[in-house]
Amino acid sequence: MTVTDPQLAPPPQTRPAIAARAVDVVKTYGRGEAAVRALDSASVAIPAGEFTAVMGPSGSGKSTLIHALAGLDGIDAGQVFIGDTDLTTLAERDRTLLRRERLGFVFQAFNLIPALTAAENIALPLTLAGKRPDPAWMNELVHMLGLANRLDHRPGQLSGGQQQRVAVGRALIARPELVFADEPTGNLDSRSGAALLAFLRDAARTYGQTIVMVTHDPVAAAYADRVVFLADGRIVDELTDPTAETVLARLAGLDATRLDEPVGA
Ligand SMILES: Nc1ncnc2c1ncn2[C@@H]1O[C@H](COP(=O)(O)OP(=O)(O)OP(=O)(O)O)[C@@H](O)[C@H]1O
């Protein structure tokens, strides 16, 4: 046998593809004495097709990190990649286009358009791009989200959980490479929150959808494939196949480390 035997050749790609990457990202808000270094040389890789949760103490830089990864905010130093595209070299107009075509967003404020029906809100990213939704995908999404009999309702006629599910539908309708969610269950009761998290987990497992979610809640993080932990603007830890207990233990470790720091450090 020779090394060219396909049985013996190394697998062509054993590591998962990377959907997004931050490399040594620095982001400072304010100037002089009031300056806050929200990201302090933060580096992270988001594997494609996985559900990644981002956790850390309040003010550790979680929202800043996903805003940087999504190209929503500029950064002071470092690089951010979506797939192979370096966002830091793109003009603002091209970044906006990339966001529209390749990314989806679910934020705590649902940002639905009050005058549009649920169906129209879901289809909005495509409508804005002059496209129509694929009827089969639209149908599948609304069924999975339990919105089939609410499609003609306007946001004001929907519960908070239903509005949040419309926002998730809107984030997924264009089949984006990557979905960013910032505390998506923050405004939901625990049952609606659990249903939404199960849906996000299934979107990763069934469709290979890449999802990055910021959360404070160890139970929510336990739905993810992997949790990355931020402290003081850096990634300090990660956990695969998390449970609420293992997440809680890691978070307690982070808080203990911070308490050990001398005041003013
Ligand atoms: N627009 C801003 N102007 C000034 N400082 C900011 C701004 N946005 C964030 N910061 C500061 O940057 C740091 C990181 O903020 P960020 O919102 O990313 O943290 P977080 O981990 O998401 O916090 P939380 O869990 O409380 O939402 C904080 O110290 C915050 O006060």
The ligand as a Gaussian input file, in Angstrom:
#p B3LYP/6-31G(d) Opt

LIG

0 1
 N      -21.324000      52.765000      24.377000
 C      -20.525000      52.609000      25.428000
 N      -19.867000      53.662000      25.958000
 C      -19.024000      53.525000      26.998000
 N      -18.759000      52.352000      27.594000
 C      -19.385000      51.263000      27.116000
 C      -20.299000      51.336000      26.013000
 N      -20.759000      50.081000      25.765000
 C      -20.176000      49.293000      26.680000
 N      -19.343000      49.982000      27.488000
 C      -18.513000      49.435000      28.576000
 O      -17.739000      48.363000      28.050000
 C      -17.692000      47.259000      28.962000
 C      -18.240000      46.011000      28.280000
 O      -19.619000      46.213000      27.989000
 P      -20.528000      45.061000      27.370000
 O      -21.894000      45.632000      27.180000
 O      -19.859000      44.463000      26.196000
 O      -20.512000      43.997000      28.547000
 P      -21.454000      42.738000      28.787000
 O      -20.557000      41.628000      29.220000
 O      -22.297000      42.499000      27.587000
 O      -22.311000      43.279000      30.001000
 P      -23.766000      42.856000      30.547000
 O      -23.690000      41.420000      30.895000
 O      -23.917000      43.730000      31.768000
 O      -24.753000      43.185000      29.453000
 C      -18.488000      47.691000      30.172000
 O      -17.595000      48.143000      31.167000
 C      -19.348000      48.833000      29.679000
 O      -19.609000      49.766000      30.699000

